[in-house]
Amino acid sequence: MAALCIYLILVLLSVLAGALAGGAAWLGTAAFNVLLLYLMVRWHAGRYVYRCPRCGRQFSLTFWQDLLSPNAGWRWKYLRCPGCRRWSRMAEIPKGERQDEHL
C-alpha cells in the first residue's frame, strides 16, 4: 500500500511540474508516468503469488496479467484460477512469507 501511495504522489508531482513548465512538457510527464507504472507493476508481479480459495492452488501472474486484472487496490485481485478454471477474488500473498498462514 505504501508503494501505491508513493506512486500516486510521484504522478501528481510530475503532472504538476508538466503543467507549470508548459509547452511540450506534457510528453516528458507522460513518459515518466508510464515508466513509473511499468516499474511498479513489474515489482508487484515479482513479489506476490495468489491462492485460489476453491482449490488451493498457488500461482504467479505475468506482467500483463498483473497490469490488466481487476482489483480493489487492497490485497486481492479478481482472477481465474489456472487449476480449477473458476473466477474468484484471490488474496495476494508475499512470496517470502509462509504460505500456510494465509489459508
C-alpha positions in Angstrom: 0.0 0.0 0.0 2.9 2.4 0.7 4.3 1.8 -2.8 0.9 2.8 -4.3 0.9 6.0 -2.2 4.4 6.8 -3.3 3.5 6.1 -6.9 0.4 8.4 -6.8 2.4 11.2 -5.2 5.1 11.0 -7.9 2.4 11.0 -10.6 0.7 14.1 -9.1 4.1 15.9 -8.7 5.1 15.1 -12.3 1.7 16.3 -13.7 2.0 19.5 -11.7 5.6 20.0 -13.0 4.5 19.4 -16.5 1.6 21.9 -16.2 3.9 24.5 -14.7 6.5 24.0 -17.4 4.0 24.4 -20.2 4.7 23.7 -23.9 5.7 20.1 -24.7 6.5 19.2 -21.1 3.4 17.0 -21.1 5.3 14.5 -23.2 8.0 14.1 -20.7 5.5 13.9 -17.9 3.6 11.2 -19.8 6.7 9.2 -20.4 7.8 9.5 -16.8 4.4 8.2 -15.6 4.4 5.3 -18.0 7.9 4.3 -16.7 6.7 4.6 -13.1 3.7 2.4 -13.8 5.9 -0.2 -15.6 8.3 -0.4 -12.7 5.5 -0.6 -10.1 3.7 -3.4 -11.9 6.9 -5.3 -12.6 7.8 -5.1 -8.9 4.4 -6.2 -7.8 4.2 -9.2 -10.2 7.5 -10.4 -8.9 6.7 -10.1 -5.3 3.3 -11.7 -4.9 1.6 -15.0 -5.5 -2.1 -15.8 -5.4 -4.0 -18.7 -3.9 -7.4 -20.0 -5.2 -9.9 -20.1 -2.4 -11.7 -23.0 -4.1 -8.9 -25.5 -5.0 -6.0 -24.1 -3.0 -3.6 -23.8 -6.0 -0.9 -21.1 -5.8 0.2 -19.2 -8.9 2.1 -16.1 -10.0 1.0 -13.6 -12.5 2.8 -12.3 -15.6 3.4 -8.6 -16.0 0.4 -8.2 -18.3 -2.0 -10.3 -16.1 -1.0 -8.1 -13.1 -1.4 -4.9 -15.1 -4.8 -5.8 -16.6 -6.5 -7.8 -13.8 -9.3 -6.1 -11.9 -8.7 -5.4 -8.2 -9.8 -3.2 -5.4 -6.4 -1.9 -4.8 -6.2 -3.6 -1.4 -4.6 -7.1 -1.3 -6.8 -9.0 -3.7 -7.5 -9.4 -7.4 -10.3 -10.9 -9.3 -8.7 -13.8 -11.2 -9.3 -17.1 -13.0 -7.6 -20.0 -11.3 -5.3 -21.9 -13.7 -6.2 -25.1 -11.8 -10.0 -25.2 -11.4 -10.6 -22.5 -14.1 -13.1 -20.7 -11.8 -13.2 -16.9 -11.4 -12.8 -15.7 -7.8 -11.5 -13.0 -5.6 -8.0 -14.1 -4.7 -5.8 -12.8 -1.9 -2.3 -11.8 -2.7 0.5 -13.4 -0.6 4.0 -12.1 -0.4 6.4 -14.7 -1.9 8.8 -14.7 1.1 6.0 -15.3 3.7 4.9 -18.7 5.0 2.1 -19.7 2.7 0.1 -21.7 5.3 -0.5 -18.6 7.3 -3.0 -17.4 4.6 -5.2 -20.4 4.4 
